[in-house]
Amino acid sequence: MASGMQAELNRRLVSQIVSERDVAIDGLRHSLDYDTLRDSYSSSFYLLFVDSSPQLRFERLNAKGKYADFASFEAADSHPVEQRIDSLRINAALVIENDGSLEHLYTIVDETISRFRKEG
């Protein structure tokens, strides 16, 4: 965002998406990301906002060897690029509280996608 290249990155992302297929995009961080996808795919774009507590996110990442301590996790989590993620919550078709297993998250996402398809 600081370099002003986010719009270009979004344009490149959209150009890689095959519209006849289901696509999941992870890592939206700014309203520009949301706006680009909404404007490009209108009624077929749904934002699922996946949330979990900082402590749980740290524990999961720590188990993968990403952060040795909570302080280093907090430093990364409070980086300016991460600061606007919560502003996307209001645009979400569904907010998922990700406090269970990965399998549980997959089940919720699969059920949600199925419901979206039925609704058209």
C-alpha positions in Angstrom: 0.0 0.0 0.0 2.8 2.4 0.8 4.2 2.2 -2.7 0.8 2.8 -4.3 1.0 -0.6 -6.1 -2.0 -2.3 -4.4 -4.4 -1.4 -7.3 -1.9 -2.9 -9.8 -1.5 -6.0 -7.6 -5.3 -6.4 -7.5 -5.5 -5.9 -11.3 -3.0 -8.7 -11.7 -4.9 -11.0 -9.3 -8.2 -10.4 -11.1 -6.5 -11.2 -14.5 -5.5 -14.6 -13.2 -9.0 -15.7 -12.1 -10.9 -18.0 -14.3 -14.5 -16.8 -13.8 -16.1 -20.2 -14.4 -14.4 -21.7 -11.4 -14.7 -21.3 -7.7 -11.8 -19.3 -6.3 -10.7 -18.6 -2.7 -8.5 -15.6 -2.1 -6.8 -15.4 1.3 -5.3 -12.3 2.8 -7.6 -9.3 2.0 -6.3 -6.5 4.2 -7.7 -3.3 2.8 -11.0 -2.0 1.5 -9.4 -1.5 -1.9 -8.9 -5.3 -2.1 -12.6 -5.8 -1.2 -13.8 -3.1 -3.6 -11.7 -4.5 -6.5 -13.1 -8.0 -6.1 -16.7 -6.8 -5.5 -16.6 -4.6 -8.6 -15.0 -7.3 -10.7 -17.4 -10.1 -9.7 -20.5 -8.4 -8.3 -23.1 -10.9 -7.2 -20.7 -13.9 -7.3 -18.2 -12.5 -4.8 -18.7 -13.2 -1.1 -16.3 -12.2 1.6 -16.0 -14.6 4.5 -14.3 -12.9 7.4 -12.5 -15.5 9.5 -11.6 -14.4 13.0 -9.9 -15.8 16.0 -8.3 -14.4 19.1 -4.7 -13.1 18.9 -3.7 -15.7 21.5 -5.1 -18.6 19.5 -3.5 -17.3 16.3 -0.2 -17.1 18.1 -0.5 -20.6 19.4 -1.3 -21.9 15.9 1.6 -20.1 14.3 4.0 -20.9 17.1 3.1 -24.6 16.6 4.3 -24.2 13.0 7.6 -22.5 14.2 6.6 -19.1 13.0 7.1 -17.1 16.2 9.2 -18.0 19.2 7.3 -15.7 21.6 4.1 -13.7 21.9 6.0 -10.4 21.7 7.4 -11.1 18.2 3.9 -12.2 17.1 2.4 -9.0 18.5 5.0 -6.9 16.6 4.0 -8.6 13.3 0.3 -8.4 14.1 0.5 -4.7 14.8 2.4 -3.9 11.6 0.6 -1.1 9.7 -0.4 -3.5 6.8 -2.4 -5.5 9.3 -4.3 -2.6 10.9 -7.2 -2.3 8.5 -8.3 -6.0 8.4 -11.1 -5.5 11.0 -12.6 -2.8 8.8 -13.5 -5.5 6.3 -15.8 -7.3 8.8 -18.7 -5.0 8.0 -18.6 -6.2 4.3 -18.6 -9.9 5.1 -21.4 -12.2 4.0 -20.5 -14.2 7.0 -18.1 -13.8 10.0 -16.7 -17.1 11.1 -15.3 -17.4 14.6 -12.4 -19.8 14.0 -11.9 -21.2 17.4 -12.0 -24.9 16.6 -10.1 -27.4 14.5 -9.1 -26.9 10.8 -11.6 -29.6 9.9 -14.4 -27.6 11.6 -13.4 -24.5 9.7 -13.5 -26.5 6.4 -17.0 -27.8 7.3 -18.3 -24.3 7.9 -16.8 -22.9 4.7 -18.1 -25.8 2.6 -21.6 -25.5 4.0 -21.5 -21.7 3.4 -20.4 -22.1 -0.2 -23.1 -24.7 -0.8 -25.7 -22.3 0.7 -24.4 -19.4 -1.5 -24.8 -21.7 -4.6 -28.4 -22.6 -3.7 -29.2 -18.9 -3.2 -27.9 -18.1 -6.6 
